[in-house]
């Protein structure tokens, strides 16, 4: 019922868009809202002494206020960046700059994590001399608790993990992970695949930092948001600075502020911040994240039932012709399904076959090389739904899949 709100489907009525884990389409409300802002209120911010700049900054802060409402935190704890990779790099560097992370310390990551959470640590470890340990997953694609207990010790100063894997699509109990950490461990959660799809409360998780992306929840590209606890905003020392990110500077000294402005050392992406404001207003108008979660779970159940009814019979998803990676429990996963067709090891060929039927899916390693290697898989394909997808889209996907398995 939501598809009519998205002009891309009116302009391309044949389109079956199932690559929402990579980026979502934009409703007319967001497109019109951004256009209205640019045509009426746009100006640079943070240095205004005229009404237009003041109005533009008002919208910018209104965006952060709605994000804070969305995550159950304060607007003064919301920092904007250009993408999650940049924000994760920013925090990783800041932890080293303030000597929270130094030689002989340990960073704990997960084998299932995205490269954006792995590579910044690996590069910094070469300079600062800290070590990295990886936690494995168990046979159910969940956290290997024994492995965690073995590798978490007093040397661990940072724990960073994805809330939802972008390959197995398992929802991990990050609140339980936090309960296992001591108060001196910095805990970062990447909510890139969780915040767009179900309610996330940073107070319940009790994480020190959480990042998420705007373009995966109907905003434009180029706007990602980060929640950072106030005590860490005061303590951390970013690598990049500028006029608005300092209190004072001279030729031999400088003084950084204790507020979030020191992490936004650039002219911010004002227009895309407005797109995030408008996307959250749209989400609020349809019933907040509970409405999205409900819609997706209905389609997840439908997808699983369709998979079980494949010609492979009751062997279903464990049949040699088709296999889904991850848990099949709808309560423990989000809307995305990564899969392999063993008879067709060339995942690019699979993607091209779907494209011939005007179906958009994603194929490859999904920026998760360590996990694919750990699972012994040379790549996966994935289909991902969102609020505008319906059962007709799912039917077309499985019609194409059945033809491929039979060929």
N, C-alpha and C positions, 0 to 999 in steps of 0.2 A: 504493500500500500504506500510505501515511501518513495518508490521509484519515480513517480511523477514529479517529485520535488527536485530531481537532478536532471538538468538539461542535456547532459551528455547522452542519456538514453533516449531522449526525444530526437536528438540529432543523429543518433545511431541506433535505431530501434532493434537492429539485429544483434547488438552487442551483448555478450555474456561476460561480464567483468568479474573475474575470480582471482585477482591479484591484490586484494585489499591489505594484505600483510605488508606489502611493499609501499603502497600509498592508496588513499581512498579518493573517491570522486567528490566533487563539491556541490552542495545544494545551491539552488538559485538564491536562497536567503544570504549565504555567505558571499556569493559573487556580487549581488546587489549591495550588500553592506559595505564591502571593500570599495566598490565603485563610488558609493555615496560619500564615504570618508575622503577618498582621494580628490573628488570633485568639489568638496565643500570645506574640508578642515585640515588638509595636509600641510605640515611644516616641520622643520627639524625641532627637536625638543632638548630639554636639559639646560638651555641657555637663553630662555625666552625673555624678552621685555616688550612683547607685542601680543595682541589677543589671539592671533591664529596659532602661534607656537604654544601658547597656554592651552588652547582648546585641544590641539593635537596631543599634548602631553596628558591631558585629562583622559582622553580615550585610551592612551597607552596604559595608564595606571588602572583604568576601569577593567582593562583586559586582565591585568594581574590580580585584581580583586576577585574576578570570577574564577580564575584558575585556583586561587587560594580557597574559595568556597568549594570548588570541585574536589580539592585534595584535603580539606579540613585542616587548613593551616592559616597563616597570616600572609597578607600581600607583601609584607616586609621580608618574607622568607622565600620569595619567588624571584628567580633570576632567569633572564632570557638569553638564548644563544642562537646560533645559526643551524646547528644540528646536534644530535646527542653525542656524536663522536667528539665534537669540539668541546662540549660541556664536560664529558668524561675526562678528556685530556686536560682541561682547565683544572679540574679537581685533583687529578693525579699529580700534576705539576705543583699545584699549591700545597699539597701535603708534603712534598719534598722540600719546597722552598721554606716552609716554616719548621722543618726538621721533625715533623711528626713521623716521617718515614725516612730511615737512614740505613747505613751499612749494618748488615747482619739481621735486620728486621725481616719480616715475612708478610707477603700479600697472599691472601687465600682467594682463589678463583674457582670456577667450575668448568669441567671439561665440556659442558653443554653451551658455554657462553659464546656470544657474538665476538668477532674480532675487535669491535670497538671497545670492548671491555678487557681485551687481552693485550693487544699490541702496544697501547700507551704504557702499560706496566713493564712490558718486556724491554721497550726502548729505554725507559727511565732506569730500570734495574741495571743496565749496562753502565750507566753513569754513576748511580748512587750506591750500588753494591748490595741492595736488598735482594731477597730470593722470592720466587713465586712457587706456590704449590697448587696443584689442581685436584679438586674433589671429583670423584667418579659418580656415575649414576648407577642405580641398581637395575635388576631385570625388568622392573615395572617402569623404567625411565624416571624414577623419582630419585631424590637425594640418597646417596649411599651413606647412611648414618654412621656406620662403623668407620668408614674412610674419613668422614669428617672428624669424629672423635679422635682418631689417630693423628690427624694432621693439624688440628687446631691446638696451639699451645701458647705459652707466654710471649713467644717471639712475634706472633701474628698481631700486626698493628692495623691492618686494613682487610676487610672482607667485602668483596664486590660481586654481585651476581645479578642475573636476569630474573625478573619475576615470572616470566613465561618464556620458555625456550622457543626460538624461531624455527626449530626443526621438529622436535617432538610435540610441541604445543602443550606440554604439561604445565599446569599452574603449580608453582612451588610455594610451600608454606614458609614465606619469608619471615613471618612473625615468629615462627618456631625457631628459625635460624637465629634471629635476634636474641631470643631467650637463652641461647647457648653461649652468647658472647659476653665478655667482661666489659666494664664501663669504659675501658681505655681503647677499645677496638672501634675504629671508624667503619660504619656500615653503609655501603652504597647499594641502592637497588635501581636497576634499569627497568623502568616501566613502559618501555616502548611498545610492548605487545600486550600489556595488561590495562593501563590507564584508558586506552581507546575502547575497551570492550567490557569492563565491569567496574563497579565502584571500588576505589582505592582510597583508604584513609591512612595518611602517614602517621597519625597519632596511634592507631592500632598497631601498625607495623613497628613503630618506634625506630625507624631508620634515621640515620643522620643526613642522608641525601637521597633524593629520588629524581630521576630524569625521565622525561617522556617527550614524544614528538607530536607536533601539531598536524602535520600532513597525513598522519595515519588516522586522524579523527576529523577529517573533512575541512581542516584549515589548509592554507597554502604551504608550499615548501619554503624552507628558510626560517622556520620558527619552531624552536624547541624550548621547553621550559624545565627548570630545575628547582626543586625544593631543597633548601639547605637550612639546617637548624641555626638559630641565631648565634649560639656560642661558637659555631664553626665559622659563621660569617665574620665574626670578630677576630678569630684566631688565624684563619688561613691567609696565605700571602700569594696572590696571583702573579703569574709571570708577566702578563701584559698590563700596561697601565697607560693613562692619558690624563688630560686636564680634569675631567669630571670624576676620575677614579682616584684622586688624591686630595688631601686637605691643604697641603702646602708643599712647595719644592724650592730648593735653592741649588746652587752649583755643587754643594758638598753634602746635602742631606735631602730627605723627603719624609713626608708623613702621610700614611695611608688612612683613609676613613675606616670606621668600624661597621659600616653599613654595606648593603648589597651592591651599591654603585661601583665599588672597586672591582667587581666581577664583570661589569658591562663596560669595558674600556673601548668603546667604539660608538659611532652613531648607530643606534639599534635599528633593527629591521622593523620600523614602525608600522608599515603597511601590513606586513605579515602578522604582526601582533594583533592588529585589528581583525585579520582573518580568523585568528584563534578566538578572539572575543565573540565574533559572529558565529563560529562553529559551536562554541559552548552555549550561546544563546539558543541556537537551533536545537541542540541536544536537550537543553532545559525545557524547551517548548514541547518536545515529544515524550517527556517523562523521565529525563535524566538517564543515567547509565543503566538503571534497572530495566528500562524499556528495551535498550539495545541488547542487554544480556538475555532477556526473555526471548526476544526474536531470534537471536543466534542459537540459543539452546534448542528451540523448536527445530531449526534447520539442522543442527548437529544431530539430533535424534533421527531426522529424516535421512540424512546422509549415511548414518550408520545402518539404518534399515535397508537402504538401497544397496549398500556394499554387501550386506549379508545375502541379498537376493540375486547377486551376480550369478551368471551361468555356472560358476565354479561350485555352486551348491552350498550346503551348510558348512563347508570348509571356510567359506567366506573370506575374510581378510588374511587368513593364514595360508590360503591356497597359493601354490607356486606361481600362479599367473599374475597375482596382484597382492601387494602387502602395504598396509598402513603402518607408518612409524609413529609410535606413541600409544598412550593409554586410550582405551575405547570407552572409558567411563565419562559420560558427558559432564559430570560435576567436577571432574579433575582436569578439564582441558578447555581450551577456547575453540574458536570457530574454524581453525585452519587444520588441514590434513596434508601431511607430507606422505608421499607414497612412492613405491618403485614398482616397475613391471620387469621382472627378471629376464623375460625373453627379449626385452628391448633396452639394453644397457646404455644406449645413446640417449641421454635425457633431453638433449636438444632436439632430437628427432621427435620425441614425444610432444614437446612443446609446439613444434611446427605442425604436427597433426591436429592438435587442439586448435591452433590458429586457423587452420583451413576451415574449421567449423565455426569460426568467429568467437572462439572461447579463449579468454586471456588467463593463463596460469603462469607460474614462475618455475623455472627449472635450473638446477645447478647445485652449488655448495652452500649457498645462502650465507656467506661470510661466517661459516662455522666449520672450518676445515678440521680442527681437532676432534669435534664430535663425530663427524662423518668417518674419520680415520678410526676412532675408537669403536664405532659400530661396524666397521668393515664395509662401508657403503661408498661407492664412487660417485655419489651425487643423488639427489632426490628431486622429485617434482612436488609442487604443492598447489592446492586450491584453497583460497581463503575468501570467506563471505563477509558481508557487512549488512548494515541496516536496510539497504535497498535491494538486496538479493532475495529471491523467492524460490519456491519449489520448481518452477519452470526452468530456472537457471540450473538447478541441481539435476533435473531430468536430462537436460541437454548435455551436461557434463558426463553423466553416466552412459548416455547413448553413445557418445564419442569414445568413452573408455571401453565399453563393451566391444565396439568395432575394432579397437586396437588390440584388445586381448585375443579376439578371434582371428585376427589376421596373421 
